[in-house]
């Protein structure tokens, strides 16, 4: 978007000549203004644009915006970026799905309350650049009580 403004002015006088000319003098001033915004629209009908707009937002991007403390506070940022929140039980089953649905006031209020509660409990993101598996996978009850976990064979714990 760009804008431009132009202005111009004119003044004209009539002066009589000769002996038969009337002795009336005339002045005709004039002023003209013009301007306004000009719009240029790029055509965004490319495969790269469509793939980008339809791709999920990476959690590292969300973390970046949270850490920058830009003009959007976390509740608004989460409302803009989260479609739903799945509450999962210890065994990995989805217990409840809370949708961010502005068209349904009840669902929206439930989502707002959950986001507010989660932020109060410290919901944030953390950038993880590389993960390394150490040891065998744990079952949910082993993760709660590590003493009940299975022992792995010697030499299998750690990373190479």
N, C-alpha and C positions, 0 to 999 in steps of 0.2 A: 504494500500500500504506500502510495506516495501522494503528496499534495503540491499544488502550485496555486499561486495567486497572481493575477495580473491587474494592473490599473492603468488607466490612461485618461488624459484630460485634453479638452480642446476649447479654444476661445476664438471666436470670429468677430470681426468688426466690419461694418459697411460704412464707407466714407464716400460722400457724393463728390462728383467731378463736374466741372463745366458750369456755365451760367444758368442753365435750365434745371440743374439738379436741386432737389429739395434740401432743405437744411436740417433734416432729421437724421440723426446718427443712430445706428443699431449695434447692439452687442449680443452675441449668442454664445454664452458659455455652455459647456457640456462635460460631463464626467462619466466614465464607464469603468465598472469593476467587474471582474470575472474570476472564477477560480473554484477549486473544490478538490476532493480526493480523486485519485486515479487508482483503480484496482487492477492488479495482475494476478491471475490465478494459474498455478501450475497444474497440469493434468497428472493426477496421481493414480493412473490406471496401469501400473506396472506390477509384474509378479513379485518383485522385491517388496514393494509397498504393501501389497495384500498379505504376503507371508508375514511381514513385520507386524501389521495391525492385528492379525489373527493369532499370533503367537502368545503363549502365556508370558507374563512378566516374571523374569528370573528373581529368585529370592534375594540374590545379591543386589539387584537394582532396588528392591524395596528397602533393604538394609542401608543402601547408600542414601536414599532420601530421608530415612529416619535419622541417620547420623548427621546429615547436613543441617537439620533443624530449619528447613526452608519455611516458606510462608504457610505450609500445611502442617498442623499438629497431627500427631499419630492417629487419633480417632478418625479424622477426616481422610487421612491417607489410607487407612485400613478400609474405610467405607468405599473409597474409590477403587481399590485394587483387589479386594476379596469378594468373590462371588458367593462363597458359602464357607462355613466352618463345620467340619465333621468332628464330633466328640466320639472318641474311640475308647473302648474298654481295654483292660489289661491284656485280654487275649486277642486283640486286634480287630474286633468287630465294631462296626459303626453303631453306636448306641443312639445317637441323635444327630440330625443334620439341621443346621441353622442357616437359613438362606438370607442373603442380603437382597431383599426384593422390595424396592421402593413402591411398586404397584400394590403391594399388600401391606397395609399399615400394621397388622398384628405381627407379621414376619419381620418387618423392619424394626419394630419396637424390641422384639426378642433379640435381633441381631445387635442393635445398639446397646442393649443391656449387657449382652455377652461380651462385646468389644470393650465396653467400659470396665467390666469386671476383670477381664484378662489384662488390660493395660494397668489397672490398679495392682494386679498381682505380678506385674513385671514383664508382660509380653513384649518382646522385641525380636530382632533378628541378629544373627551373628555370622560373619563371613568365615567360611571354612574353605581353605584353599586346597587341602589334600587330606584325605582320610586314609588311615591304615588299619586294617583288621588285625586285632591281636587276639589270638586264641580262637576257639570254636564259638559258633553262635550260641547265645543263651536263650533258653525258653523264658517266657514271661515270669514264671514263678521263681526261676533261678536269678533273674535280674533283681527281684525284690529281696531275695535272701541268698546272697552269693555263697554262703557256706553249704547250701544244698546243691550247688552246681557240680557238674561232672568235671573231673580232673582231666586235662589233656595230656597226651604222651609227652615225655621230655623232648625238648628241641623244637616243639611245634608252636610255642608261644613266642610272639614278637614278630618283627618284620625283617625282611631280607634286603 
